[in-house]
Amino acid sequence: MTSQLVAKIIAFVLYLGFMIYIGLRNAKKNNSPKDFFLGGRKVGPFVTALSAEASDSSAWLLMGLPGLCYLGGIKETFWTALGLIVGTYLNWLFVARPLRKCTVSFGDSITIPEFFSNRFKDKSHVISIISVIFIVFFFTIYTASGFVACAKLFRSVFGLNYYVGLIIGLIVILSYTILGGYTAVCTTDFVQGTLIFVAFVISSVIAVVALGGAGNAMAAVSDFSQRAISGQFGEEMMAKFSANQSYGAMAIVSALAWGLGYFGMPHIIIRFMGIRSGEEVKTARRIGTVWMVISYIGTFIIGTLGTVYLAGGDLSNPAMLLTGGFEETVFSETMLKMYPAFIAGLFLCAILAASMSTADSQLLSASSAISLDIYKSMINKDADEKKVLNVSRITVLIIAAVAFCLSLNPNSSIFGLVSYAWAGFGSTFGPLVLLSLFWRNATKQGAIAGLIGGGVTVVLWHNLSGGIFNLYEIVPGFVVCLVLAVIVSLCTKKDPEVLAEFDSYKKSND
C-alpha cells in the first residue's frame, strides 16, 4: 500500500466518520415525527439553502454532467444547466414561502402527500396512496443513481471492486439517515454543499491556469474535438462527439424542461416546509441561486477541459482518454492529477457528498410517505410517535435494499437514472403543487386525475423512442397532469369547506 493511497484513505475515513458523527449527535433530538422529518421547522436560511441545492445537485452534477461535457455534449449541458438554474430560482421565488405557509395552515402537514390530502379534504386517502406509490417508485430509481456514483468513485480513486464500493456507500448513507433524521440530513448536506462549492471554484481556476489561460484552454479543447470527430481517437470517441454536434429545437426544449422538475421534487420542496420562517426565504433563495450558478460553471470547466488536462496537453496520447463507461469519472481523475493525495481525497469527498446528500434526502422523503401517509393515517391511527419513527427507519432499509439491487449493473448511467426519476417527480407532483397553492377551484378529483395522468405518461413515454418520443418525458407528463387536473376540477363539484379553508389561508398572515 503506497503512501498516496494511505493519504486518500485517511481523507475519506475522516469525512465519512464525520458524517456518521453528525447522525449520532442528532439522534437524541428526534422526539417526534415532526422533528425527524422537518427538524421542527427550525432550520435557518443558510443550512436550508445549501441543503436544498446539495440534495438537488446529486452526483450527476460532478459525474453525470462533466461526463457529458467530456464527450463533447457542451450544448446539452449548457441548456440543461440553464433550465435548472431558472427552475430553481422560480421555485424559491414562487413556491417556497407559500408552501411553508400553506402546509402549516392545512393541518400542519409534514409530508407532500399529507399536504395534498389536507388541502383537498381527502378522507378516503386515495391521494395519499397514489402519491406514495409514485414517490417510492421514482425515489428508488433516484437513490440507485447515488449508490452507482459512490461505487464508481471508489473504483476510480481506490481501485476497489464496484460492488465493494457500493456496499460502503450504502452503509454510510443508511447510518446517519436512520439515526439523525431531517436535522442530520440538513447538517450533512450543508457540509457537503460547501465542499462541492469549494472544490469546483479552486479546481476550475487551477485547470484554466495550468492550460495557459482561458484562450489557450478553449483552443486546445476545440482542437481535441476536431481530432475526435475525425476519428483520431478511435471509433467510440468519433461516434460520441459526432452525435453531440447536432442539437436541434426538440433537444433544447428537452434540456430546458429540466427546470419544470423543481416544482414537484419532494426532497427539495420539503426544505421550504422546514425553514424557520417565511421571512428567511429571500435570504435562502439568494444563497441557493449563487451556489447553483457557480457550481454549474465549474461543471462546464472541469468537464470540458478534462480531455486536454488529463492528457497533459499531449493530444497524440489516446491512452489518456476516459472511455468505456469511465467518462463520468473525469472529475475524480482530474482531482487525482491536480492535487497531493490527501487534498485530492478531501475534494473527492465532494462527489461522495453529492451522492450522499441526494440519497439521504430521498430515503427520508420516501420513508416519511410510508410511515405517516400509509401507516399512521391508514393502518394504525393510534400508533405512538416511537412506532412511527421505527416504521420510517424500517422503510429506509427496504427502499435502500431495492435501490441497491438496481445499482448492481456497473455500466449504469448516473445521468440516465436521474433523468427518469426527475421527470417522474416533476410531472406527477409539480403541476399539483402549483395548483394547490394558487388555484382556489382545484378539487380532489382533479388532483387524483392529474397525479395518475402525469405519472403514467412519464413511465410510458420513457419506454418509447423515435420521433416525438425523443422529447424528454417531463414535457408531456407535466402537460398531461396540468390539463387533466384543471379540466376535471372544472367539471366536478366544489367542496365549500375546501374553498373556505383556502380563502382563510390566503387572508392569513405568514
N, C-alpha and C positions, 0 to 999 in steps of 0.2 A: 504494500500500500504506500503510495507516494505521499510526500508532504502536501502537495497540492490537493490531492483527494481528501486528505485528513482535514485540511482547512475548509474545504467546501462542506464536508460532513458536519464540522463544528458549527458553521454558519446555519445550516439547515436545522440541526438539533436545537440550537438556541432559539430559533424562530418558532419552530413547532412546539417546543416546550413552553414558550411564552403564550402561545395561543391556548394551549390546554390550561395553563395557569389562570388565564382570564376566565375560562369556563368554570373552573373550580371556585374562583373568588366570587363569581356572580351567582353560583348555585343557591346560596343561602338567601338571596334577595327575592327568589321566586316563591312568594307566599300565596299567589292566586293565578288563575289563567290570564288575567289582565296584566299582571307583572311579567309572566312568562312570554306572552305573545305580543305585548305592546310596551313593555317597560313602564307600565303605569302611566303612559302618556306624559313622561317627564324627561324626554331626551332633548338636548339642546340643538341649536341650528347647525353648528359645525359638525357634530357627530352625525346628525340626521342627513346632512348634505353628502358627506363623504361616504356614509354607509349606503345611501341610495345609489350613488354613482358607482361605488365599488361592486355592489351586488348586481347592478345593471351591467357594467362592463366586465363580463366574465373573462375567462381565458381566451375567448376569441379576440379580445382587444390586443392581447400580447402574443397570441399564437395564430388564431384564425385570420385576422385582417393583415398582419405583417406577412403571413404566408401567401395570402392573395396578392399583395403588393410584390412580393419576391418573384412571383411568376408573371409579372407584367400586368396585373389587374389593377393598375393605378386608377383608371376611370371608375371601375366598380367600387373601389374602396372610397374614392372621393365622394361619389354620390350617396353611398351608404352612410358615410360619416356625416355628411351634410344633413341627411334625413334624420339621423339620430340626434344630432345637436339641436336642430329645430324642434324635434319632437319632445326632447327632454325639457327644453325651455318652456314650451307651451304647456306641458304637463304641470310644471311647477307654477306657471302663471295662472292657469285656469282651473286646475283640478285640486291642487294641494290644500289651499285654505278652505274652499267649500267642502271638500271631502272630510277634513278633520271636523269641521262644524257639523256637517250632516250626520256623520257616524255617531257623534255624541248625542245629537238631537233625536235620532231614531234608535232608541233603546241602548245607547252607549255601546254600539256594535264593535266587536273586536276583530271580526274577520269579514272579508268581502261577501261570502255567501250569507252570513248573518245580516250584513247591511242590506243586501237585496231583499231578504225575507222580511226584515223590519220595515223597509221602505215601502214595500207593496202589500204589507199585512198578509203574507202568505202563510196561513196556519196549516196548510196541507204539506208544507216543507218540500214541495216539488222543485222550487227554485234552488233550494239548498242541495238537494240530491243531484240535480243536473250540474250545478256549479262544481260540486265536489268531484264528480266523475271526470269532468274536463280538467280540473286543477290537478288531480292525481295523475291523469294520463300525460298531460303535457309537462308537468314538473318532473316526472320520472325521466322523460327524454332529456329535459334540460339538465337535470342533475347528472345524467350519464355523461354529458359533454364535459362537465367539470372533472369527473373521475378520469376520463380519457386524457384530459390536459395534464393532470397530475402524473399519470403513468408515462406519458410522452416526455414530460420534464425530467423525471427520474432516470429515464432511459438515456436522454440526451446528456445529462450532467454527470451521472454516476455509472452509466453503462449497465444499469440494473435491468433485469428481465422486466418486460412490460407488465406482467401480472403481479410481480412483487411490488412495483411502484403503485399499481392500482390498489393493492391491499393497504399500503402505508397511507395513501391519501384518504381512503375510506375510514380507517381507524381514527386519524386525527380529526377529520371533519365531524365524525359522529361524537367524538369525545366532548368537544366544547359545545356542540349544538344541543345534545341531550342534557348536559349538565347546566349550562348557563342561560339558555333561552334567548329572548329578544335582546336584553341588555348586553349579554356576552357577544351575540352576533353583531350588534351595532358597534360595540367597542372594538372587536377584532376587525370589522370592516373599516373603521376609522383608521386603524393602524395600517391595514392593507392598502387602503386608498392613498394614504400618504406615501407609502413605499412605492406604489406604482407611479405616482406623480414624479417623485424624485428620480426614480430610475429612468423614466423617459426623458426628462429635462437634461440631466447630466449626460446620459449616453448619446442623445441626439447631437449635442454640442460637440462631444469628442469625435463622433463619427464624421461630422462635416469638416472639422479642423484636420483630422487625420488624412482626409482625401483632398486637402489643399484648398478648402473653401467651398462655398455653395456652387459657384460657377463650374469649377473643375469636377466637383462631385456629380452634378447633373449631366455634364458632358460624358463622364465615364459611364454613367447609368444608361444614357442614350446609346452609346457605343455598344454596351453589353446587349441591349435589347435588339439592335440591328443584327448583331452576330448570332443571337439566339434564334431570331426569325429566319436567318439564312441557313440554319442547321449546323452551325459550327460546334454547338454544344450537345449535339445528338438529337434524335427524333422526338424524344419525350419533351425536351425543353422547347423545341421548334413548334410542336403541336400546341403546347400550352400558351406560349407567347403569341402565337398567331391567332388563337381563339380569343384572346383578350384584346385584340386590336379593334375588332368590330364591336361597337357598343351603341345600339340604336335606342329609339324612343321608349320601347317597351322595357328595355333593360334599365333605363334611367328612372322610369316610373316605379319599377320594382324596387330599385335601390332606395329611392326617396321614401317609399311606402313603409320602410322600417320605422319611420317616425311615428306611424299610427299605433305601433305596438305599445307605446308607453302608457296610453290611457287605460289599458287593461292588464297591466303587469302586476299581479298580486304582491310579489315580493318587493316591488318598488313603491307602489302607492300605499302600501301599509306603513311606509316610513312617514307619509303625510299624516296618517292617523295617530302616530306615536309621538309627534313633535310636541314640545312643551306648550306652545301657544300658537294661535294663528298669526299673531304679530311677528313671529320669528321666521315665518315662511319666506319673506322677502330676502332676508339675510342668507338663508339656506339656498334659495334659488340662485343668487349671485355666486356663491361659493361653488355650487354644483356645476353651473354653466362654465365658469372659468376652468374648473378641473377637466370637464369634458373637452373643451376646445384644445387645451394644451396637450392632453393625453392623445387625442387623435392626430395632432400634428406629429407627435412622437411616433405614432404608429406608421405614418407615412415615411418619415425619415429612416427609421430602422428597417422597415420592410423594403423600401426602395433602394437604399444604399447597401443593404446587406449583401447583395450579389457581388458588388465590387469590393466592399470592405473585407469580406471573408476571404476573397481571393488575393488580398494583399496588393490589389492593383494589377495583378498578373492575369489578364483575361484569356490567356492561352492555356490556362490550367483548369480543365473541366472537372478534375478530381475534387476541386474545392466546392463544387455545386451541391446543393441540397436537393435531392430528388427522391423518388420512390416513397413518397409519404412523409419525408423528413423536412419538407419546405416549411412546415408550420413550426419548426424549431429554430427559425432564423434569429429570433430574439435571444434565445438561450445561447446559441452558438456565438452570437456577437458579443454577449456579455462575457463568455468564457475567454474570448480572444482579447477583449478590451481591458480587462481588469485583473489584478492579482487574485489568486484563488479565493481568499476569504471574502474580499469585496464582491467578487463575481457571485459568490454563493449568497450573499445578502441580497443583492439585486435580483438574483434569480428567484429568490423567495417572492418577488413581485408576481411572477407567473403563478406560483403556488397560491399566493394571496388572491389573485384574480379568480382562480378555480374555486378556492375555498369560500370566498366571500359570496359567490353566487350560489354554490351548492348548499351552504348552511342556511341562507335565506329561503331558498326553495324548499328545503326539507322542513323548515319551521312553518312556512305558509301552508304546505300540504298537510302537515300533521295537525295544525290548528283547524283546518277544514274538516278533518275526520273527527277529531276529539270533541270539538264544540258543535259543529253543524250536523253531525250524524249521531255520535254517541250521546252527548249531553242533551241535545234537542229532541232526539227521537227514540233512542234505545233506553237510556237511563236518565230520566229527567231529574231524579233525586240524587244523582251522583255528586259526591262532595268534590272539593277542588283537588284533593290529592289524587282521587281516581282519574279525574280529567287529565291531570298532568302525566300520570302514568300511562294512560291510553295514548297521549300525544307522543311520549317517548318510544313506546312500542311501535307506533305508526312510523316514526322516523326510521327505525331499524328496518321495518318491512319495505318501505319505499326505497331506502338506500340499497337494500339487497337486490331488488328488482333492477334498479339503475345500474348496479354493479354488473349484473348479468348482461345488460345491454351494452356495457363498456368492454366486454371481453374481446371484441374484434380490434386488433392493433391498428388496422387500417381505417378505423372510424374517423370521419371528418368532424372536427370540432365545429367548424363554421356551418356545416350541413345540419348537425343536430340542433344547434342553437337557432338556426333559421326556421326550422319546422316548429319548434316549441314557441318561438317568438310570435310567429303567425297565429298559432293556436290561441294564445292568450289575448293578443291584440284584437283578433276577430270575435272571439267569444265574449269577452268582458268589456272591451274598450267602448263600443257604442252604448252599452247599457249603463256604464259608469257615467258617461256624459248625459244621457237622458235622465238618469236618476237624480242628478244634481241640478239640471237646468230646465227640464220639461215637466211641467205640472201634470199633464194629462197622460203620462206614461202609466200603463196598467200592468197588473200581474200577468195577464195572458200575453201581452206584448213582450214582456221580459222573457217569458218561457219560450215563445216563438223565436225571439232573437238569439237566445243562448243556443238553442238546438240548431237553428239555421246556420249561425256563424261557425260553430264548432264542426258540424258535419261537412260544411262546404270546404273548410281547410283540409280536413282529412281526405276527402275525395279528390280535391284539386291537386294536392301534394302527390298523389299516386298516379296522376295522368301527365303526359308530356307531349310536346309538339304543338306548334301554332299558338293559339291563345293561352294554352295551358303552361306556356313558358313564363307567363306573368306570375309574379310572386303571389302565392296563395293568400297573403294577408289582404290584398286588394279586394278580390271577390268576396272573401269571408267577411270583411268589415262592412262592405256594402250590403250584403245579404242580411247580416244581423241588424243593421240600422234600419233598412227598409221594412223588414218583417216586424220589428219592434214597433215602428211608427204606424204601419198600416193596421196591424192587429189592435194596437192601442186605440186607434181612431174608431175601430169597428166594435169595440167592447164597452160595456157599461162602466162608468167611473165609480169608484167607491168613495162616498162622501167623507168617510173617516180618513182615507188616504189623502184626499185633497185638502182637508182641513189641517192635517198634520204637516203637509208640505208648505202650506201658507204660513203656518206658525213658525216653521223652520226659517223661511225666507225673511220673516219680520224680526226674528230674534237677533240679539247682538252676539258677536263672536265671543 
